[in-house]
């Protein structure tokens, strides 16, 4: 794919979701980082285009990472070129997003500017002074690995899209954003103070009004909180319940962009795959849409997963593909054909899936 000169000097490459300039929709593109520019390509079926679809010049660019203005897309970064043209790119994980931002900035560290979220002026003894509140909310709000939205009843009033104070503390400690529950309460109080979280119901609202600073947030299963109004479009509890709650309750083990062959129309489309354990499921999402509902799921219990031969076109495969193929056969004998961007990623996915079968 591409000319020899295009393949030279590649510093990083992979799938990102890009917002369009004219029609502001989101499309998956294959990005290739060079020393002074970012090229992007379209995948036609199961194969990358030979000619690139666009170029982002990186000299004197300004990076905003994370960029949190898209409510259902917490993994976006913004690149602003020297001519003030803005490009919005979404990665599949926080780590991948930050790696792209670092790689771009490292091209011209003296010229590139990185806009970081505001820092918390917290207690030195709790080592919270370097914590970015925006990044904490970014992590909590992640639609796949963030805190789960639930329904709660308090004194005969029903609340949706919320979570308890103890659930917030549990989540912060589990994700190592705080070392102890005391630290987690201090951090959550800071989120309340800057209005990223807000109290709902009587208990949490009373604590915010009456308690001393640092004790405003309650580590309590009956004190209820939710995201601020700017985050309310994340998705309703009803939408979450449309698919089995048990199926989506497993711990996220791995996530990334892969190509999947359709069952009826044998075309190839890029999907965001999320691998969950206990129970073992592989869900896939349409990355061009910002909802939180999977377009499909694969139960991994008793399934078989295997790499397919890259020589020639294996049985069951349609179209011009680049290789790095693997197949999942479920207990119900449904066959899924999937293509990874690289040989290494194919082996990583196969290994991760086999551990859950």
ABEGO torsion letter per residue (X at the ends): XEBAAAABGBABBEBBBBBBAABBBBBBBBBBBBAABBBBBBBBEABBBABBABBBBABGBBBBOBBAABAABAABBBBBBAAGBBBBBBBABAAAAAAAAAAAAAABAAABBBBBBBBBBBBAAAGAAABBAAAAAAAAABAAABBBBBBBBBGGBBBBGBBBAAAAAAAAAAAGABABAAAAAAAAAAAAAAGABBBBEAAAAAAAAABBBGAABBBBAABBBBBBAAAAAAEBAAAAAABBAAAAABBBABBEBBBBBBAABBBBBBBBBBBBBOBBBBBBBBAABABABBABBBBABGBBBBBBBABEBBBGBBEBBAEGBBBBBBAAGBBBBBBBABAAAAAAAAAAAAAAX
